Every structure is written in C-alpha cells, then in structure tokens.
Amino acid sequence: MSSLLDRLKILGVPLKEQEGRVPESVPAFPITKVIEGNEYPTKDGNIFFVEKTFPQEYLHGVQTLSSRPILEIIHHYLGIGPEVDYPQIVFLDTETSGLAGGSGVFAFMIGLGFFIENGFKVIQIFMRTPVEEPGLLTALDEFLNPFQLMVSFNGKSFDIPLLNTRYVLNQKTSPLEAKFHLDLLQLARKIWRDRLVNRSLGELEREILAFTREEEDVPGYLIPQLYFDYLKTGNATPLRSIFYHNAIDIVSMAALFLFITQIIENPLQYNIPSLDVAALARLFEGLGKLEEAASLYEYCIDRGLPSTAYIKTIERYALMRKKQGHIELSSILWMKAAERGYIPAHIELAKIHEHHSQNLSLALEWVNRAIERVQSDVSLPGYLRKEYLNDLNHRNARLNTKITRRTDLCCDKRKQESQ
C-alpha cells in the first residue's frame, strides 16, 4: 500500500489525508469486469490492454479506412523516403492526468492504431494503478517497435513531450525520438485555417468527416477527474467512456489522415471547397511544387472565392509568378486584384511598369490611382493610411523626376540631331 501511495505522490495525484486510502479489497467493478481486455507481460510487470479491429467496410463518417492513397506528398512534407508506407504508420493518442502538461502529469492510457490487411486495429494500453507506469512505458516501446512513422494530433506540443518526460523520470530511453512524426493538427491548420475557425479533432470530425460520436463519449476535460475517482474508489465503470473516447480519437486520426492524403494527391478529383483548394496550393508552393501550386491557384481563382480569400490568393499567386520571372502573368493577376480596389495591387503594378516595362507614365498613373484609393477608403486604419501615403508620395515624386529627366534628355537629343 505504501508503494502505491508513494507512487501517487510522485505522479502528482492530489490526495487528501481523508481521501488518500486506496481500497485494499478487490473492488466490485475492476477494469476486467468493465472492459474486455488482456494481460500483457513485460519485464517491468504486467499491464492491461484492449484490442479492437475495425473491418475494411467500416465507414467513419464519410471516410472508409480501406483506402490507400499514394503518400508521395506526405513523404515530401516530412522529408522521408518512400519506404515508409502504410504498414509502418502508427497513430498515437494519450489520456492523461491533466491537460496543462508538466512533469507532474502522466499518461494513464495510450492508444495506438495501425492498418492491417483486413482493416484497422486499435490497441489501448491502460495503467490500472500508477505502480504500473514502468510496465506501461515498456509495453509502449515494444508495441511501437515495428513502426517508423507516428501520427498524432497536437502530439508535438503535448503527447510526445509528456511521454518523453515520463521515460526520463522512469530512467528509460524513449522510443519516440527515433520515429518520424506527423502532427495532423499542424497539417489541418494549413489546410482549413481559412474555412474553419476551430480545427480541433472534434470539429474536424463533424465538418470534414461528417462523423458524430455516440452518447457514451466523455468530454476531454472530465477525463483526468474520472481516472482519479477510479483510483480512489476502485470502480472502473466510468472508464468505459474514456476507452471509447480514446479509440474514436485514434480512428478519427486515421480517417482524417486518409482524407488528407486523398485530397493532397488528387486535389481536383474531389469536390472540395475552393478555400481548401487555395490552401493546398499554398501547401504545394511551400513544398517547392510550383507548377502543381499554379494549377490549383488558377482553378480556385476561376472557380470563385470569398472576397478576402480571392484577393489574398491572387496576391500569393502573383508574387510566386513574379519570383519565377513571369512578369506578364503577374501583371494580369495584379490587374484582377486592382479591379477589386486592392491598394497593394496598384503599387505592384506601378513597380512593374517602372522597373520592367519602363512605362513611367503608366507607373505614375497607377500610383495616382492608389493615392485616390487610399484617400477615399474610410475603412483604412490611420497608421496604414499614413504608411501608404508616405510610400506613394515618395513614388510619385521619384516618377515625376524620372519623367522630367527623360523628357529633358529627349529634348536635348532632338536639338543635337537638328543641328
């Protein structure tokens, strides 16, 4: 008993004197009576684990788990080789004693999911008491051994650092640092930041996968307290909802991963919103796949976008083409944005005509149009109006000086020719 209480204190479990006693008798509802699972032996003791297989025909909302899109872009995004394929991918999610992180927080459940020949398997490793943490960490090491790529959701900020800390505190070497890691949250933010205000896993389930959880699910913020209640009472009945919650998190990650790989590899074959296509274009541009990005930029511009996204997408595409040296195409794009009254587009057109086409009169015309636009736009913040006018007035003066100098040179040349 003293070893368990000591372990609870080490793990940061808040025990009061009157509430700190853990039942000495076998509880009426141990985990083995609530969840069907098995014992997994390790050198650090047995741990409890649960297995569940989702068949190939299972649909998670609109997404099947049997599809296997090409992973070329994912490989490129992570900087890994083609040898990392579906059999080497494992999805990881933890349920913990707290949501804020820190050395006092521990993982009492670790869910793993991976593709198998006839479907998708979820394994959940559960720590029945804090004394079992060394066994849980050893089991995780063994379960992770066949896999090369871990996929998590916010794992880079939470799950992975937390688990690495637990390995250090238990004087063990973490297996996580040797794995490639894809954090789906970071990728989801790149793809859906303009369309979805909230990119939580639950929101992506609803909005992207069209999946609805069953009533037995439990909100994440309640999970730590449910586990502490279980430690105090020995009643594992409420933990059923945590096992469900964790399993669905794992399956949702797999479904979302498959959905993302589908639209990344064949973005125009799926009827996805133009905002998503524009986001994928930015992603491709960031990866250096410029022609693929160009085709997506052109597609969503032609198809139509909300006003602000339309301007920003044109701006991004025009700047990309300018860097490539396609000045004429860049100019056409800036014209589209200027037609919407976008002041930076006026300035870019002035730059093009001043420095590339050498049409100083047209450059001056675009500068003056921009000045008029700035002066008439009452929605502009004062600091931005001042910044624009300072720049534009400077350009106006410089262009007038250039035009005067060019005119004088032409006059001098004509005089010399006439003499």
Buried (B, 14 or more C-beta within 10 A) or exposed (E): EEEEBEBBBBBBBEBEEEEBEBEEEEBEBBBEEBBEBEEBEBEBBBBBBBEBEBEEEBBBBEBBBBEEBBBEBBBBBBEBEEEBBBEBBBBBBBBBBEEEBEEBBBBBBBBBBBBEEEBBBBBBBBBBBBBBBBBBBBBBBBBBEEBBBBBBBBBBEBBBBBBBBBBEBBEBEBBBEEBBBBBBBBBBEBBBEBBBEEBBBBBBBBBBBEBEBEEEBBEBEEBBEBBBEBBBBBBBBBBBBBBBBBBBBBBBBBBBBBBBBBBBBEBEEEEBBBBBBBBBBBBBBEBEBBEBBBBBBEBBBEEEBBEEBBBBBBBBBBBBBBEEEBBEBBBEBBBBBBEEEBBBBBBBBBBBBBEBEEEBEBBBBBBBBBBEBBEEEEEBEEEEBEEBBEBBEEBBEBBEEBBEEEEEEEEEEEEEEEE
